[in-house]
Amino acid sequence: MPPRHRRDGMLRFSSQAHPGGPHPTAPGNPIPGRMRRRYSGMLKFVRSAAAAALSLVLVLGLSACADIDGNGDAKVLKMALEIAPNALTTQMAQQAADQIKEETNGSVVVEIYPSGQLGSQRDFIESMILGTIEIGYVSASSVENFEPEFVLYDIPFTVFGPEHAETLWNSDISLEVQQRFLEEQGIRTLGMIDCGPRNIYTTEEVHSSGDFSKLTMRVADVAGLINLFDALGANPTVTSFNEIYTAMQTGVVNGFEIGLESVLSNNLQEVVDYCVETCHTYTIDCFLMSEKAYQRLTPEEQEIVTRAFAQASADQRRMFNENLVGYKEELAAAGVETIQLSDEEMDKLNEMAQPAIEKSISGIFDPSIVDEIRAMG
C-alpha cells in the first residue's frame, strides 16, 4: 500500500485498519463561539502560565515526597486524572500501576493523582510536554488544542458504537495522527479508553431542536464543542470539569454534556432532571505518556509500561460496555428521565451541526473524511 501524504495542507484519508503490525509508538520504534470570544489572548496566556507554574510547583513537591516516602531509587511516574477515585478508568489506571510495580520489582512506581489534583486536562498535556507530569488521562478532544488532527476522534455524528470507535482508533490514519503527536509534541499514546456516547444532561425538558435555545451548556475549552453547541442554538459556556456540579447548583449553566459513567462517578445525577440522548459524539479518551519520561526507562521497563496500560485500556473498554445497562438503571433510579428525540429531530440536529463539522475539519482533513469514518461502522 503506497504511503499517504499531506496535500494542500490536508491529509489524504484511507479507512483501512492497521494490518496487525506494531503500533508506530510501540517500544523500540524510533521517534520519528461565542464564549470563546470572551477570552482575550492575554488572559489565555496568563491563565496558562499560572497553571503551568502551579503544576510545576506541585509535581516537584510531590517528587520530593515520593523519595521521602520510601521509593528510594525507583523511577516515579506521576499520573494525573481529572476524574474521581471511584471511576472505572481510575481503577484501571491503578491496575496498570500495580502490574508495573510488580513486574519491574519496584524499579518503576506509578503514583495516581485523581480528581484534578494536578490541574485540568490542558494542564496535564502542557506538563507532559515539559516532562513534569509523566502520564495523564485525557479526552481526545482536549488534545485538539495541541494536535489539531485529534479532531479525527471527535467529529460530531460520525461514530456510533464501541466497535466503530475501536476500528477508528486502530485505523492507519489514526496511527499516523498519534505518531505525529509523538513527533511534534513529545507525547505517546498508551491506550484508548471507551466512555460511550456523549449525551446532554439538563434541568430543562428538551424534545426538539428548537428547545436547544433554552440551554446554557457547560462545555470543555475545546473549539469543536463550542462551535457545535453554538450551531445547535445553545449558549456554550466554558467551565472546568470539576466545577460542573457547583455551576449547575448555582444556575451558571443548566446543562452539560459528558459520558454516562462520568455523570455517576461524580454524582452529577443529583443536579439534573433529564438525559437527552443526542449521541452527538462518541467519547474516545486516552492514556498518554511524556516521551521524556518514557526515554528515561530501560527497554524492558518501556515494554512493561506499554503492555500494562494496553491491558488496562482493553479491560476498561470491556468492563465499561458490560456495565452500561447497569449505569442506565442507576441513572433512572436517581430520578433522571431519559428523553429520546425522534428520527426527524435527530436529522435536524445533524443538519444544524454541518457548519460546525465543516469548520472543525477545515484545513486539517479533506471533507470526505466524515463519510469515510461513518463507513468504518
Summary of the structure (lengths in Angstrom):
residues: 377
radius of gyration: 20.4
end to end distance: 22.2
largest distance: 62.3
contacts: 1264
relative contact order: 0.17
helix: 51%
strand: 19%
